[in-house]
Amino acid sequence: MKKLHIAVLALLAATLGIPVPAHGKPRQAAQDEAKPEVTDIKGTVKSNDGKITFVTDEGGKSWDVMNPEVLRNHVDHHVQLSVQTYPDKGQIRVVTVTMI
């Protein structure tokens, strides 16, 4: 009976997603370190078959938008965005939108 209780507790801990430190750091601290700084970029919001992208003025680079719902009302608008960039994935996460 005691083994059954231990097995049930272990199963509950696994299914509840109790965070386990990775290499001595809590999971949240490791995620905070990975967040890129916020930068400002100017460009145009584009939509192609419902997929929202952002094309920068400088260099014409096209970025996939991780949170496209923020830009849905700005398609074909020239805007300035404050974003977190993930260049290795070609993605941005929009923090703020300012009409130019």
N, C-alpha and C positions, 0 to 999 in steps of 0.2 A: 504494500500500500504506500509506503514511504517513497518508493521508486516512482510510482505513478504520480504522486504530488510533485516531485522534482521534474519529471518529464513534462507535466502540464505547465509548470512555471517557466520552464525553458521554452516551450512552444509559445506561451503568451509573450515572453520577452522578445522572441524572434518576430512574431507577427505584429507587435505594437511598434516596432521600429525604434527601439531604444537606441540612441546614438552611442557608438563605441568610439573612443578616442583613437585617432590614427597617428601613430608614431609620437604619442605623448601629447598631441594637440587635440582639443575638442573639435568636432566636425565643423561647427559654425565658425570658429576662428580660422580654420583652413580655407573655408569658402570666402570669408571676408578678405583674406590676403590675395585671392585670385581675381577679385573685382578690379577691372581697369579704372583708371581715372576718367572723370567726365571732361569731355572736350566739346568745343563748339564747331559746327560745320555748316556751310551754306550750300543750298542746292535745290533740286526739284523733286517732289514726290511723284512717283509714277505707279501706274497700275496696269498689269498685263494679265488678263484673264482672272482678275480678282486678287492676284499676288501683288502686294505692295513692296516697292523697292524705293531706294533713295539714290539719286545721281548727284554727285558733288559738282559744284561750280569749278573748283580747282582740280584739274586732271580728269574730270568726267568719270570718276570711279563709281561703279554701281554697287550698292550695299543691299543685302537682304535685311529686312527689318524683323527683329525678334518679337516685337510687340506691335504688329501692324494696326491694331484697333485704334491706337493713338493717332495715326495719320490718315485714317479712312476719310475724314472730312477735308483733307488738304491735298487730294489728288490733283496734279497739274499746277499746284501752287509753288511759288518760290518762297522758301522758308529758311530760317536758321534753327538748327537743332542743337540741343545739348545732349550728347550721347556717350555711352560707353561703347568703345569699339573692340571687336574681336577679329583682328585682321587675319588670323590663321583660319577662321571659318568664313570670312567675308561677310560678317554680320555686325549690326549695330543694335543696341537697345536704347530707345528714345527715352530721355528723362523729361525734357521740355521742348515745346514747339513755339516759335515766334514767327509771325507773319512779317515779311519784309516788304 
